[in-house]
Amino acid sequence: MAEMMQVERWLTRRVLGWALFDIASSTYIALVPTFFGLYFAQVVARGDPSASAWWGVIAAASLVLAGVLAPIAGAHADPGEDKNIKKRSEGFRAICSFERR
């Protein structure tokens, strides 16, 4: 009788977590900029013809700001020899939680 092959389970908890994160992230990236841009143009700017241009400027500025701050935040997040990473990152956490409200 032939030996039974042992099949490795590919859907581990780690793979499932990554897949769910990827779905959530992709959905956010696809929906939020699209619908928030419409909200900005119609509600915040009250239908002003230049609202789309201003939305583009705001989106570009946010990407530039993220590009400038990402290496700084990464340097602070990298513990290296610094044992006080938790204390240093509290300011970043406070700013992020303040911005989300």
N, C-alpha and C positions, 0 to 999 in steps of 0.2 A: 504494500500500500504506500502510496506517495506521502511524503511528509507534508503536513499542512503548513503553508506559508503564514508567517506571522505578519499581519498588516499593521503598520504604524498609524496611529490616529493622528490625522493632520489638523483637525479642528480642536486645537488646545485652547485653554483659557487666554493665553497670550495672543494667539491669532485672532480669536473672536473679539478681544478687546481692541486690537488694532483695526479690525474690519469695521467695528461700530464707530470708532473714532473717525475713520476715514469717511464713512457715510455722513456722519454729523458735520464734519469739517467741509466736505464738498457741498452739502446742502446749504450751509451758512454762506459759503463763498458765492454760491450761485444765486441765492435769494436776497440776502440782505442788501448788497450794493444796488441791485436792480430796483427793489421796491422802496428802499430808503431814498434813492435818487428821485423817484417819482413823488414820494411824500415831500421831500425837500422842495421840489419844483412847484408842486401844487399847493401845499399847505404853508410851509415856512416862508417861501418867497412869494406866495399869493399869485402864482401864475405869471410873474414877471418874465418877459422874453429872455432876459439874460440869466435866468436861473440855472439853465443847463451849463452855461459857461462857468458860473460860480461853483456849481457842483463839481465840475471837472477840476477847478483850481483847488477846492477843498480836498478832493480825493488825491490829487497829485501831492499836495503839501503833506497830507497824512502819510503817504508812502515815503516821501523824502525824510520826514521826521522819524519814521520807523527804521529806515535805513541808517540814519545817523545814530539813533539810540540803541540799535540792536548790538553793535560791538561793545558799547559801554555796559549795557545790561549783561551781556555775556561775560565780560571781564569781571563784573561784580559777582556773577553767579558761579564762576569757576573758583572753587575754594583754594586750590593750590596749597600754600602753606598757611593761609589765613584760617584761623579756627572760629572767627566771629562772623561767619557767612550769614547766620540767621539775623544778627543785629543789623548788618549792612543792607540786607534785602527788605527789611521792614518798611523802609521808605518807599521802595518800588511797589510793594504790596499795597500800601496805603493809597498811593496815587492811583493804582489800577482799580482798587475797590471803590474809590471815590468817583472815578470816571464812569463806572458801570451803573451808578445809581441815577 
